Amino acid sequence: MARYPDFPLIFPDDVKRGVDYVYGRFQQWGAALINEMDTRDQVQDAAPSTNIYAVVTVGSIKSPDKGNIAYSVSKGKFMGYVSTAGTQAWEAFN
């Protein structure tokens, strides 16, 4: 999980140090933020987009998530889990 850096607090003493100091603080914050976002993106890109199961019946999958795919040996078909406001079921692919 990404840990985004806190926005730098600027105090009157910091302003007295000069614009370059304040600008440097914001540059450091921006670099840390970009680093965390890049790390988050790499983790997200490496994660599988869905789970694919091979089961005798799709009913044996305990807590399916929307978008899961399973091959039902008993039906001989690939099935996808659909979860909308009105429907939560495994449906056969065409």
N, C-alpha and C positions, 0 to 999 in steps of 0.2 A: 504494500500500500504506500502510495506516495505521501511524503510528509512535506507539504508546501511551506516554504519559509515565511515567517511573519514579515509584514510590511515594515520597513525600518521607521522607527520613531525619530523625528528630528526635533531637537531641543534648541532653545535660543543660543546656548553655548556652541552648538554645532554650526549654526548660521554664522556666528562670529568667526569660526575657523575658516570660513570661506565657501564659496560656491563649489570649488573643486572638491572639497571634502564631502559636501552634501551629495554632489553628483556621483562621487565614488561609492558612497553608501548605497545609492540606488542601483548603480552598476553591479555591485556585489549581490544585491537582492535579486536583480534580474537574471544574473548568471546562475544563481542557486535555483531559481524557479525553473529556468530552462532545463537545467540538469535533472531536476525531479520529474519534470514532464517527459523528458526523453526516456528516463528510466521507466516511468509508468507505461509509455507507449511500447517499449521493448518487451515488458512483461505481458502486456495485453496482446501483442502480436505473436508471442510465443505460446499463448494459451490456445488449446483446441477450441474450435468454434462450436462444437457440439459433441455429445457423447454418442457413440454407435455401439449398440448392444447386439449380441447374438443369443437369442433365447428361444425356448420352446414355445412359450406364449408371452405376449407383451404384458399380460396381467401380472406376471411375476416381478416386474420392475416396480419397486416400492414407491419411490418419489420421483417420477419423471419431471423434467423441466421442459418448458416450451422450446420446441426445436430439436428435441432428442430424436434420434433415428434408431430403429431396431429392425433386425431381420427375424421374423417370426417363422421358425422351422415348421410349426404345425400348419400355418397357412401358406408357407412357401413364398412370402412377400416381404418387401421392405415396407415398414410403416413409420409414420412420423407422428409425434405427439403435438396436438393442437390444443392451445389454451387461450381461449378468448373469453369475453364476458359471458357468453351463453354456452360455450362448448369446452369441455375438457376431456379429450378422448384420443385414442390412437386411431389414425386413419391410414388406410392403404394408399401407397403411391400409385398413380395411374401408370 
